[in-house]
Amino acid sequence: MTVLLDGDNVRHGLNKNLGFSAEDREENIRRIGEVAKLFAESGVITLTSFISPYRKDRDGVRARLAPGDFLECYMRIPIELCEQRDPKGLYRAARAGKIKNFTGIDDPYEEPAAPELVIDARDAAGNMQSAEDMAGQIMAYLEERGYLGSSSGGSGGREHAAATA
């Protein structure tokens, strides 16, 4: 069983009282980490799709979960590509000064020090990878480590994990 926690959806409910200041981002990720922990403890693979710009916030969530239950997947995608694939126009609005504290524009992004998995937007030959290809790499990683139904790998053979991007 899996569940997806997405930044937009969570900010419409659980975290609707939070903005994008460093303090609010920290609380946003802390709350998501707690929800992911509850799911993981119930045996549910929890995929989290959040911009989590600060390393200390991600490390804080990792520390709250059991060993093997937090898998950090760093999606290494150039900001230029993020701006090209921006269906909501958020990057354009941030560049125009309409959105403040926007990660990668006027707020920093601290790359993970040691993520379990790194997915690059471009393959070894420099070609752009499709979303399906990148998802396939994540699935292969989870399969190889026993998170998808195998009794080996992962956290003592348990079939759950919380992941962040």
C-alpha positions in Angstrom: 0.0 0.0 0.0 1.2 3.5 -0.8 0.2 7.1 -0.2 1.4 10.3 -1.8 1.7 13.5 0.2 2.1 16.4 -2.2 3.1 19.9 -1.2 0.2 21.6 -2.8 -2.4 19.3 -1.4 -1.0 19.4 2.1 -0.8 23.2 2.1 -4.6 23.3 1.3 -5.4 21.5 4.5 -3.0 20.4 7.2 -0.5 23.2 6.6 -2.8 26.0 5.2 -1.7 28.3 8.0 1.9 28.2 6.9 3.7 30.5 4.5 7.1 30.2 2.9 9.4 31.8 5.5 12.3 29.6 6.7 10.4 29.0 10.0 7.2 28.0 8.1 9.1 25.8 5.7 10.7 24.0 8.7 7.3 23.5 10.3 5.8 22.3 7.0 8.4 19.6 6.7 8.2 18.7 10.4 4.5 18.1 10.1 4.9 16.1 6.9 7.6 14.0 8.5 5.2 13.2 11.4 2.4 12.2 9.0 4.8 10.1 7.0 6.1 8.4 10.2 2.5 7.5 11.1 2.0 5.9 7.7 5.4 4.1 7.8 4.6 2.7 11.2 1.4 1.3 9.7 3.3 -0.4 6.9 2.4 2.1 4.2 5.0 3.3 1.7 4.7 7.1 1.9 6.0 9.1 -1.0 6.4 12.8 -0.2 6.7 15.3 -3.0 7.9 18.6 -1.4 10.4 21.2 -2.0 12.4 20.9 1.2 15.2 23.4 0.7 17.0 23.1 4.1 19.2 20.1 4.8 18.6 20.4 8.6 14.8 20.0 8.1 15.3 16.8 6.0 17.8 15.5 8.5 15.4 16.2 11.3 12.7 14.0 9.7 15.2 11.3 9.0 16.2 11.3 12.7 12.5 10.8 13.8 12.0 7.7 11.6 13.3 4.2 12.2 16.5 3.2 10.3 15.7 2.4 6.7 12.3 4.1 6.8 13.6 7.4 5.3 14.9 7.3 1.8 16.0 10.7 0.4 15.6 10.9 -3.3 17.3 13.9 -4.8 15.8 14.9 -8.1 18.7 16.8 -9.7 16.9 19.0 -12.2 18.3 22.3 -13.5 16.3 25.3 -12.5 16.0 26.2 -16.2 14.1 23.0 -16.8 11.9 23.6 -13.7 11.0 27.0 -15.2 10.2 25.4 -18.6 7.9 22.8 -17.0 6.1 25.2 -14.7 2.4 24.6 -15.3 1.3 27.1 -12.6 3.6 29.9 -13.6 5.1 30.1 -10.1 8.7 30.6 -11.3 7.5 33.4 -13.6 5.7 35.0 -10.7 8.7 34.7 -8.5 11.0 36.2 -11.1 8.5 39.1 -11.3 8.7 39.6 -7.6 5.1 38.5 -7.0 6.1 35.5 -4.8 8.8 35.9 -2.2 11.0 33.3 -0.6 10.8 31.0 -3.7 13.3 28.2 -3.6 16.0 28.7 -6.3 15.0 32.3 -7.0 15.3 34.3 -3.9 15.6 31.5 -1.3 18.4 28.9 -1.3 18.3 25.2 -1.9 20.8 23.1 0.0 21.6 19.9 -1.9 21.4 16.7 0.2 24.8 15.6 1.6 24.2 11.9 1.2 20.9 11.0 -0.4 20.1 7.3 -0.9 19.1 8.0 -4.5 19.9 10.7 -7.0 17.9 11.0 -10.2 19.3 13.3 -12.9 17.1 15.0 -15.5 19.7 14.0 -18.1 21.0 10.5 -18.8 24.7 9.6 -19.2 24.6 10.7 -22.8 23.2 14.1 -21.9 19.7 13.4 -23.2 16.6 14.5 -21.3 15.0 11.6 -19.4 11.3 11.2 -19.4 9.3 11.3 -16.2 8.5 7.6 -16.7 12.2 6.8 -17.0 13.0 8.6 -13.8 10.1 7.0 -12.0 11.4 3.6 -13.3 14.8 4.3 -11.6 13.1 5.0 -8.3 11.0 1.8 -8.6 14.0 -0.3 -9.5 15.8 1.1 -6.4 12.9 0.2 -4.1 12.5 -3.2 -5.7 16.2 -4.1 -5.4 16.2 -3.2 -1.7 13.1 -5.1 -0.9 10.7 -2.3 -0.2 8.2 -3.6 -2.8 7.0 -6.9 -1.4 10.3 -8.7 -0.9 11.3 -9.8 2.6 14.9 -8.7 2.1 16.4 -5.3 2.3 14.9 -2.1 3.6 14.3 -1.8 7.3 14.7 -5.4 8.5 12.4 -6.7 5.8 9.5 -4.4 6.6 7.7 -3.2 3.5 7.5 0.5 4.2 9.5 3.7 3.9 9.0 7.4 3.8 10.8 9.2 1.1 11.3 12.9 0.3 12.4 14.8 -2.7 
